[in-house]
Amino acid sequence: MAAGDASAKAAARNMCVERRNLLTVCRFSVKTLLEKYTAEPIDDSSEEFMNFAAILEHILSHKFKGSGSWFEGQQSFWDFIRLACSKVPNSCISSIVNMENINTSRAKGRAWIRVALMEKRLSEYIATALRDSRSTRKFYAEGAIMLREESSVLTGMLIGLGAIDFSFCLKGQALDGKSAAVIDYTPYLKFMQSYENLSDEDDRRSIDSSTSDDSIPEHPYIPLVPDDESWSSKCRKMEQRFKIVNAQKGYLEELVRLRESQLKTTETESKRLQSRLDELQSQTLKEKHELEAVILELQEQMTSLIPCDPSHLAKNISIPLINQWPSLKSYNSQEDVHMFRRRSFPSTELLSVEISLDSDSQMMDGKQNRPWCTVEKDYTPSMMGLCGSLASLPSCKSMASLKSSECLVHISTDNSPAPSPS
């Protein structure tokens, strides 16, 4: 148990030291760029820039847990940037994705660093990516710099790079995406050794000979490289530092003015959209009231049209019932006379109504006079379709023949002579 706690503490310490080293060397690298390249642009030939790009790549790749596949290759911090910064307005993400000469994810990430520096928006991209906490936790493991509070310090460091002009040519240039970047720590190391701890007598003698007794500093530590800067060089350095700070101040003021103008534009657009929303809401409410009034009016009209007494509609229907079926008797009787009458119907609708009424009257008379039920044939409901409209049967005659004349068989007990068929 104790061994496990010790290993966990050692791992936590190593991770903390690693984060602190990367952020410290990044701050030194940014200061070096600001001190040397405020007057002239920086390109790929600058060692300071190459070291800064390697440091930034290590920071963005710290505790990165993106996995790779056989068809997409190994993932890198570029996959996180592409996802988290996809909604940045006027971003360079799409142009980096469409580069034909850059294939690997690591090479695209290095190209993105260069393009973002040329756009002077590197800090904006990283700040936008950090706000997407869901994507950040998806791509980075616990303890990564991008998940710690130190990430806000990183964005503050990178703001000053907006005062430097960067010039890179990515067209037709194949960036190396196979080998990992290596950080050079030697420019940022300054070894100090105590005078009393000098082991070599020659080193002591050289220091004693180079400095007189009156010029020996009281500081107990003496640098290995003697400081021979004059007041003029110090003045030039102070002047250069003042120019850098002034350039950064101008850049930040310009950035603040840009943000203020964007804020005013956003407020104006918000007010316009709010007024438009209120107008649409009032218009919608008005249309809703109008529709409710129309619905009520239609309901009143429908209520007035529907009568309370259902026999009212039956009284208005006047259809002459001609040649109703009488009560049927036995088919063996010789008194039944089959008559053929030829009549003309102005339309197929009247013909259908006539046949339907005749069939209904047959059924009513059959119920009153029961002897017809002794007939050998059983008129099952399957034959009820024959009592319907002849227009619905597929085997009916043409419309012209229906309109002209039709031979109908009627069983009647009238003693009137039957006309001869014409």
C-alpha positions as CSV (number, residue, x, y, z in Angstrom):
1,M,0.0,0.0,0.0
2,A,2.8,2.4,0.9
3,A,4.7,1.5,-2.3
4,G,1.6,2.3,-4.3
5,D,1.2,5.7,-2.6
6,A,4.9,6.5,-3.2
7,S,4.6,5.7,-6.9
8,A,1.5,7.8,-7.2
9,K,3.2,10.7,-5.6
10,A,6.2,10.3,-7.8
11,A,4.0,10.2,-10.9
12,A,2.1,13.3,-9.8
13,R,5.3,15.2,-9.1
14,N,6.8,14.2,-12.5
15,M,3.6,15.4,-14.2
16,C,3.7,18.7,-12.4
17,V,7.4,19.3,-13.2
18,E,6.7,18.5,-16.8
19,R,3.9,21.0,-17.0
20,R,6.0,23.7,-15.3
21,N,9.0,23.1,-17.5
22,L,7.0,23.4,-20.7
23,L,5.2,26.6,-19.7
24,T,8.5,28.2,-18.4
25,V,10.4,27.4,-21.6
26,C,7.4,28.6,-23.6
27,R,7.5,31.9,-21.8
28,F,11.3,32.2,-22.5
29,S,10.8,31.4,-26.2
30,V,8.1,34.0,-26.6
31,K,10.3,36.6,-24.9
32,T,13.1,35.7,-27.2
33,L,11.0,36.1,-30.3
34,L,9.7,39.5,-29.1
35,E,13.2,40.8,-28.4
36,K,14.7,39.8,-31.7
37,Y,12.1,40.0,-34.4
38,T,9.9,43.0,-33.8
39,A,11.4,44.9,-36.8
40,E,11.7,42.1,-39.3
41,P,9.4,39.1,-40.2
42,I,10.2,35.6,-39.1
43,D,10.3,32.6,-41.5
44,D,11.2,28.9,-41.2
45,S,14.9,29.7,-41.2
46,S,14.8,31.2,-37.7
47,E,16.1,28.9,-35.0
48,E,14.1,30.7,-32.3
49,F,10.8,30.1,-34.3
50,M,11.7,26.4,-34.8
51,N,12.2,26.0,-31.1
52,F,9.0,27.9,-30.3
53,A,7.0,25.7,-32.7
54,A,8.5,22.5,-31.1
55,I,7.6,23.8,-27.6
56,L,4.0,24.7,-28.6
57,E,3.7,21.2,-30.2
58,H,4.8,19.6,-27.0
59,I,2.3,21.6,-25.0
60,L,-0.6,20.8,-27.3
61,S,0.4,17.1,-27.3
62,H,0.9,16.8,-23.5
63,K,-1.2,13.9,-22.3
64,F,-2.9,13.6,-25.6
65,K,-5.0,10.4,-25.7
66,G,-6.2,10.4,-29.3
67,S,-6.0,6.9,-30.9
68,G,-5.1,6.1,-34.5
69,S,-6.5,3.8,-37.2
70,W,-5.0,1.9,-40.1
71,F,-6.8,4.2,-42.7
72,E,-6.6,7.6,-40.9
73,G,-3.1,7.2,-39.3
74,Q,-2.1,8.3,-35.8
75,Q,-4.0,11.2,-34.4
76,S,-2.4,14.4,-33.1
77,F,-3.4,17.7,-31.6
78,W,-4.6,18.8,-35.0
79,D,-7.7,16.6,-34.7
80,F,-8.6,18.4,-31.5
81,I,-8.0,21.8,-33.0
82,R,-10.0,20.9,-36.1
83,L,-13.0,19.8,-34.0
84,A,-12.9,22.5,-31.4
85,C,-12.2,25.4,-33.8
86,S,-14.6,24.4,-36.6
87,K,-17.1,27.1,-35.7
88,V,-14.5,30.0,-35.5
89,P,-15.6,32.6,-38.1
90,N,-13.2,33.1,-41.1
91,S,-10.9,30.3,-39.8
92,C,-8.1,28.6,-41.6
93,I,-9.3,25.1,-40.7
94,S,-10.9,24.3,-44.0
95,S,-7.9,25.5,-46.0
96,I,-5.6,23.4,-43.9
97,V,-7.8,20.3,-44.4
98,N,-7.8,20.9,-48.2
99,M,-4.0,21.1,-48.5
100,E,-3.0,18.3,-51.0
101,N,0.7,18.4,-50.2
102,I,0.2,17.7,-46.5
103,N,-1.2,14.3,-45.6
104,T,-0.5,13.4,-42.0
105,S,-2.2,14.8,-39.0
106,R,1.0,16.0,-37.4
107,A,2.0,17.9,-40.5
108,K,-1.4,19.5,-40.7
109,G,-1.0,20.6,-37.1
110,R,2.4,22.2,-37.8
111,A,0.9,24.0,-40.9
112,W,-1.9,25.3,-38.7
113,I,0.5,26.8,-36.2
114,R,2.2,28.7,-39.1
115,V,-1.0,29.9,-40.6
116,A,-2.4,31.0,-37.3
117,L,0.8,33.0,-36.5
118,M,0.5,34.7,-39.9
119,E,-3.1,35.5,-39.2
120,K,-2.1,36.8,-35.7
121,R,-4.9,34.6,-34.2
122,L,-3.0,31.8,-32.5
123,S,-4.2,32.9,-29.1
124,E,-7.8,33.2,-30.3
125,Y,-7.8,29.7,-31.7
126,I,-6.4,28.1,-28.5
127,A,-8.8,30.1,-26.3
128,T,-11.7,29.0,-28.4
129,A,-10.6,25.4,-28.3
130,L,-10.2,25.6,-24.5
131,R,-13.8,26.8,-24.1
132,D,-15.0,23.5,-25.7
133,S,-14.6,21.5,-22.6
134,R,-16.3,18.5,-24.1
135,S,-13.8,18.1,-26.9
136,T,-10.9,18.9,-24.6
137,R,-11.8,16.0,-22.2
138,K,-12.4,13.8,-25.2
139,F,-8.8,14.2,-26.5
140,Y,-6.8,14.8,-23.3
141,A,-6.2,12.7,-20.3
142,E,-6.3,13.8,-16.7
143,G,-3.3,16.1,-15.8
144,A,-2.8,17.6,-19.3
145,I,-1.9,21.2,-19.6
146,M,-5.0,21.8,-21.7
147,L,-7.2,20.7,-18.8
148,R,-5.4,22.7,-16.1
149,E,-5.6,26.4,-15.1
150,E,-2.2,26.9,-16.7
151,S,-3.8,26.8,-20.1
152,S,-5.2,30.4,-19.5
153,V,-1.6,31.4,-18.8
154,L,-0.6,30.0,-22.2
155,T,-3.2,32.0,-24.1
156,G,-1.9,35.2,-22.3
157,M,1.6,34.4,-23.4
158,L,0.6,34.0,-27.0
159,I,-1.2,37.4,-27.3
160,G,2.1,39.2,-27.6
161,L,3.0,37.3,-30.7
162,G,0.4,39.5,-32.6
163,A,3.1,42.3,-32.7
164,I,5.4,40.1,-34.8
165,D,5.1,39.6,-38.5
166,F,5.5,35.9,-39.6
167,S,6.0,34.9,-43.2
168,F,5.8,31.3,-44.3
169,C,5.3,29.7,-47.6
170,L,3.2,26.5,-47.3
171,K,2.3,26.1,-51.0
172,G,4.2,23.2,-52.5
173,Q,6.1,22.6,-49.3
174,A,5.8,19.2,-47.6
175,L,6.1,19.6,-43.9
176,D,7.7,16.7,-42.0
177,G,5.0,14.8,-40.1
178,K,6.9,11.6,-39.2
179,S,9.5,12.7,-36.7
180,A,8.6,14.3,-33.4
181,A,9.8,17.9,-32.6
182,V,12.7,18.3,-30.2
183,I,13.1,21.2,-27.8
184,D,16.5,22.9,-27.5
185,Y,16.8,24.0,-23.9
186,T,20.4,25.4,-24.1
187,P,19.5,29.0,-25.1
188,Y,17.5,29.3,-21.9
189,L,20.0,27.8,-19.5
190,K,22.4,30.0,-17.5
191,F,24.7,28.1,-15.2
192,M,26.0,29.9,-12.1
193,Q,28.7,28.5,-9.9
194,S,30.0,29.6,-6.5
195,Y,33.5,31.0,-6.4
196,E,34.3,28.9,-3.3
197,N,33.3,25.7,-5.0
198,L,35.7,26.1,-8.0
199,S,37.7,23.0,-8.1
200,D,40.2,23.9,-10.7
201,E,43.0,26.3,-9.6
202,D,43.4,27.5,-13.1
203,D,39.8,28.6,-13.2
204,R,40.3,30.5,-10.0
205,R,43.5,32.1,-11.2
206,S,41.9,33.2,-14.5
207,I,39.0,34.8,-12.6
208,D,41.4,36.5,-10.2
209,S,43.6,37.8,-13.0
210,S,40.6,39.1,-15.1
211,T,39.2,41.1,-12.2
212,S,41.0,43.3,-9.7
213,D,40.5,43.3,-6.0
214,D,38.3,46.4,-6.1
215,S,36.1,45.1,-8.9
216,I,35.2,41.7,-7.3
217,P,31.5,41.8,-6.9
218,E,30.0,41.1,-3.5
219,H,27.6,38.5,-5.0
220,P,28.7,35.1,-4.0
221,Y,28.0,33.7,-7.5
222,I,30.1,34.6,-10.5
223,P,28.9,33.7,-14.0
224,L,31.2,31.6,-16.2
225,V,30.8,34.1,-19.0
226,P,32.0,37.6,-17.9
227,D,29.5,40.4,-18.3
228,D,31.1,43.1,-20.5
229,E,28.1,45.0,-21.5
230,S,28.5,48.7,-21.4
231,W,25.9,51.4,-20.6
232,S,25.3,52.0,-24.2
233,S,24.3,48.4,-24.9
234,K,22.1,48.4,-21.9
235,C,20.5,51.6,-23.2
236,R,19.9,50.0,-26.6
237,K,18.3,47.0,-24.9
238,M,16.0,49.1,-22.9
239,E,15.1,51.1,-26.0
240,Q,14.4,47.9,-27.8
241,R,12.3,46.6,-24.9
242,F,10.3,49.8,-24.9
243,K,9.6,49.4,-28.6
244,I,8.4,45.9,-28.0
245,V,6.1,47.0,-25.2
246,N,4.8,49.9,-27.3
247,A,4.1,47.6,-30.2
248,Q,2.3,45.2,-27.9
249,K,0.3,48.1,-26.5
250,G,-0.7,49.3,-29.9
251,Y,-1.8,45.8,-30.9
252,L,-3.8,45.3,-27.8
253,E,-5.5,48.7,-28.2
254,E,-6.3,47.8,-31.8
255,L,-7.7,44.5,-30.6
256,V,-9.8,46.2,-28.0
257,R,-11.2,48.6,-30.6
258,L,-12.0,45.7,-32.9
259,R,-13.8,43.9,-30.0
260,E,-15.8,47.0,-29.2
261,S,-16.9,47.4,-32.8
262,Q,-17.9,43.8,-32.9
263,L,-19.8,44.2,-29.6
264,K,-21.7,47.2,-30.9
265,T,-22.5,45.4,-34.1
266,T,-23.7,42.4,-32.1
267,E,-25.8,44.6,-29.8
268,T,-27.4,46.3,-32.8
269,E,-28.2,42.9,-34.4
270,S,-29.6,41.6,-31.2
271,K,-31.9,44.6,-30.9
272,R,-33.0,44.2,-34.5
273,L,-33.7,40.5,-34.0
274,Q,-35.5,41.1,-30.7
275,S,-37.8,43.7,-32.4
276,R,-38.4,41.3,-35.2
277,L,-39.2,38.5,-32.7
278,D,-41.7,40.8,-30.9
279,E,-43.3,41.7,-34.2
280,L,-43.6,38.1,-35.3
281,Q,-45.1,37.1,-31.9
282,S,-47.7,39.9,-32.1
283,Q,-48.5,38.9,-35.7
284,T,-48.8,35.3,-34.7
285,L,-51.2,36.2,-31.8
286,K,-53.3,38.3,-34.2
287,E,-53.6,35.5,-36.7
288,K,-54.4,33.0,-33.9
289,H,-57.3,35.3,-32.8
290,E,-58.5,35.6,-36.4
291,L,-58.4,31.8,-36.9
292,E,-60.4,31.3,-33.6
293,A,-63.0,33.8,-34.8
294,V,-63.3,32.0,-38.2
295,I,-63.6,28.6,-36.4
296,L,-66.4,29.9,-34.2
297,E,-68.2,31.4,-37.2
298,L,-68.0,28.2,-39.1
299,Q,-69.3,26.2,-36.1
300,E,-72.3,28.6,-35.9
301,Q,-73.0,28.2,-39.6
302,M,-72.8,24.4,-39.3
303,T,-75.1,24.4,-36.3
304,S,-77.7,26.5,-38.2
305,L,-77.6,24.2,-41.2
306,I,-78.1,21.0,-39.3
307,P,-81.9,20.6,-38.4
308,C,-83.0,19.3,-35.0
309,D,-85.7,17.0,-36.5
310,P,-84.1,14.3,-38.8
311,S,-87.5,13.8,-40.6
312,H,-87.1,17.3,-42.0
313,L,-84.8,16.1,-44.7
314,A,-87.0,13.1,-45.5
315,K,-90.0,15.3,-46.1
316,N,-88.1,17.3,-48.8
317,I,-87.3,14.1,-50.8
318,S,-89.9,13.5,-53.4
319,I,-89.1,10.5,-55.5
320,P,-91.9,8.7,-57.3
321,L,-92.1,5.0,-56.5
322,I,-93.2,3.2,-59.7
323,N,-93.8,-0.5,-60.2
324,Q,-93.1,-1.5,-56.7
325,W,-92.6,-5.2,-56.1
326,P,-95.8,-6.9,-54.9
327,S,-95.9,-9.7,-52.4
328,L,-94.3,-12.6,-54.0
329,K,-96.2,-15.9,-54.5
330,S,-95.2,-19.3,-55.6
331,Y,-93.3,-19.2,-58.9
332,N,-95.4,-22.1,-60.2
333,S,-98.5,-19.9,-60.3
334,Q,-99.7,-19.1,-63.8
335,E,-101.2,-15.8,-62.7
336,D,-97.9,-14.0,-62.6
337,V,-97.2,-12.1,-65.8
338,H,-93.7,-11.1,-66.8
339,M,-93.7,-7.7,-68.4
340,F,-91.1,-6.0,-70.4
341,R,-91.3,-2.3,-70.2
342,R,-89.0,0.1,-72.0
343,R,-88.4,3.3,-70.3
344,S,-85.9,6.1,-70.7
345,F,-83.8,7.6,-67.9
346,P,-82.2,11.0,-68.3
347,S,-79.1,9.8,-66.3
348,T,-77.5,6.8,-64.8
349,E,-78.1,8.3,-61.3
350,L,-81.9,8.2,-61.6
351,L,-81.6,4.6,-62.9
352,S,-79.6,3.6,-59.8
353,V,-82.0,5.3,-57.5
354,E,-85.0,3.6,-59.2
355,I,-83.4,0.2,-58.8
356,S,-82.4,0.8,-55.2
357,L,-86.0,1.9,-54.3
358,D,-87.5,-1.1,-56.0
359,S,-85.2,-3.4,-54.1
360,D,-86.0,-1.7,-50.8
361,S,-89.8,-2.0,-51.5
362,Q,-89.4,-5.6,-52.3
363,M,-87.7,-6.3,-48.9
364,M,-90.4,-4.3,-47.0
365,D,-93.3,-6.2,-48.7
366,G,-91.5,-9.5,-48.2
367,K,-91.5,-8.9,-44.5
368,Q,-95.2,-8.2,-44.4
369,N,-96.1,-11.2,-46.6
370,R,-94.3,-14.2,-45.3
371,P,-95.4,-16.9,-47.8
372,W,-92.7,-15.9,-50.3
373,C,-90.1,-17.4,-48.0
374,T,-91.2,-20.9,-49.1
375,V,-89.5,-20.4,-52.4
376,E,-86.9,-23.0,-53.1
377,K,-84.2,-20.4,-53.9
378,D,-82.5,-18.7,-51.0
379,Y,-81.6,-15.1,-51.6
380,T,-78.6,-14.8,-49.5
381,P,-76.9,-11.5,-48.7
382,S,-74.3,-12.3,-51.3
383,M,-76.9,-11.3,-53.9
384,M,-77.6,-8.0,-52.4
385,G,-75.0,-6.4,-54.6
386,L,-77.3,-7.0,-57.6
387,C,-79.8,-4.6,-56.1
388,G,-77.3,-1.7,-56.2
389,S,-76.4,0.7,-58.9
390,L,-75.8,-0.8,-62.3
391,A,-73.2,1.9,-62.9
392,S,-71.0,0.2,-60.3
393,L,-70.9,-3.2,-62.1
394,P,-68.0,-3.7,-64.5
395,S,-70.2,-5.6,-66.9
396,C,-72.8,-2.9,-67.3
397,K,-73.6,-1.5,-70.7
398,S,-72.2,1.7,-72.1
399,M,-73.4,5.0,-70.9
400,A,-75.2,5.7,-74.1
401,S,-77.3,2.5,-73.8
402,L,-78.1,3.3,-70.2
403,K,-79.3,6.8,-71.1
404,S,-81.4,5.6,-74.0
405,S,-83.4,2.6,-72.8
406,E,-83.2,-0.5,-70.6
407,C,-85.3,-3.6,-70.4
408,L,-86.4,-4.2,-66.9
409,V,-88.3,-7.2,-65.6
410,H,-91.2,-6.3,-63.3
411,I,-93.5,-8.8,-61.6
412,S,-96.9,-7.2,-61.3
413,T,-100.4,-8.4,-60.5
414,D,-102.1,-5.6,-62.5
415,N,-104.7,-6.7,-65.0
416,S,-103.7,-4.0,-67.5
417,P,-102.6,-5.4,-70.8
418,A,-98.8,-5.5,-71.2
419,P,-97.6,-3.5,-74.2
420,S,-95.7,-5.3,-76.8
421,P,-92.0,-4.8,-76.7
422,S,-90.9,-2.5,-79.5
